[in-house]
């Protein structure tokens, strides 16, 4: 069985690494947070001293990092993955970053004989824990097929959508839909609550119809409980929608709805709520209406 390197043991990366360990993969890990490394080592992983140290010991390096700058530093920077990589190494970046950044990193990797896939995920922490993430991949088909069994230890699905960068373009499309869905759900439930109708009953009435969605089923019960503990933080969704705006400008695509939702999320960030779950977007509408959506 191939040895896997895993860099980035945050809210998503740590459970993803645990699922690889559970599937029997030998795992070499690195993170700047020693406690996250120690926790994963306790489950059977081996710690490395740096990203370069990870690359020297493995066949595949998986990165799960906050955004494009961090991926560039970890892969291309001093003591980064590429400084320790041998030709033939496969780099699987599962971070959500700008598509053009993914392509830039892939070009740098290619100079060292390293092949890269960009494989961002959707599903948040609950699905990272369950190993049921949706994985969208970009890169060479033969390399994707080689790593697909590994990916399916972390996800319920893994789909190759095109060349490098396509994975992250698909993730941006996903994040547009999720953000718009949460905003529409929030708007509807605040309207119902303001009109004096029981939001929980509205949820039960509409969830089986055309308005039903995975987002509605996942987020509405938490909103009703006033539980905004992060499965996917507002801060991270703001980051993703910022990448949407940047990419839309590059390809000249209109995104008026996304820009509006981004401003709502930034408003909540300014109120110190960026660490909450993105379902907390409902609070933007609640503030305006002077009501709360709850049981």
PyMOL commands that set and color helices and strands:
alter all, ss='L'
color gray80, all
select helices_A, chain A and resi 13-22+34-41+51-57+68-76+81-84+99-111+124-130+141-151+166-194+199-206+214-224+234-251+256-270+278-289
alter helices_A, ss='H'
color red, helices_A
select strands_A, chain A and resi 4-7+27-30+46-47+60-63+90-93+115-118+121-122+133-138+155-162
alter strands_A, ss='S'
color yellow, strands_A
deselect
rebuild
show_as cartoon
